[in-house]
Amino acid sequence: MSTAAKKLRDLDKDPLIEEAFSLAEHVYSKLADMPDDEKWYSEAKLRSLTVDLLATLAQALGNASPSTTEFDWAQARKYAFALKTLYRFTCRQKFIELEPQTMVRFTGLIKQIDAEVIKAYDQTAKKDKKDIELWEKKYWLWKETNHED
C-alpha cells in the first residue's frame, strides 16, 4: 500500500464520524418531543442541519484532494456550530429538554473538527510554500537563460 493510500481515513472506523452519528441520532430522538407548530420550522431545520453535518463530515473525511480539504472542514465546522446553536435554542424555548451533557458533546465534536481545520490550514500553507519555491526556481532559471538583470 502506498504512503498516500495509508493517509486516507476509513470512514467506518473514524471516532469523529462515530460521535457525529451518535449526536445526530440523539437529536433525532428528541424531535418527537417538539410541539406540532414547530414541525415545519425548528424540527425541519434540526433535521436538515443534522444531515448537513453528517454529509459534510463524510466529505471532509473522505476527501483525497488536499486542495479542497480546508473548505470541507470549514463547512463541517459551520454545520456543527449551527446544529449546536439551534439545538440550544430549541431547548431554551422549552421545545425539548436541555441535557447539559449533549452540549458538552457538541463542544467536544467542534474541538475535534477544529483540530482538523488547523491540520488542513497547515497542509495548505506547506503546499503553497512548495508551489512558490518551485515557481521561484523556474523564474530564476528563466531569468538566467534570458540574461535578464
Secondary structure, DSSP 8 states (H G I E B T S, - for coil): --HHHHHS--GGG-HHHHHHHHHHHHHHHHGGGS-GGGIIIIIHHHHHHHHHHHHHHHHHHH---HHHHHHHHHHHHHHHHHHHHHHHHHHHTTSS---HHHHHHHHHHHHHHHHHHHHHHHHHHHHHHHHHHHHHHHHHHHHHHTT--
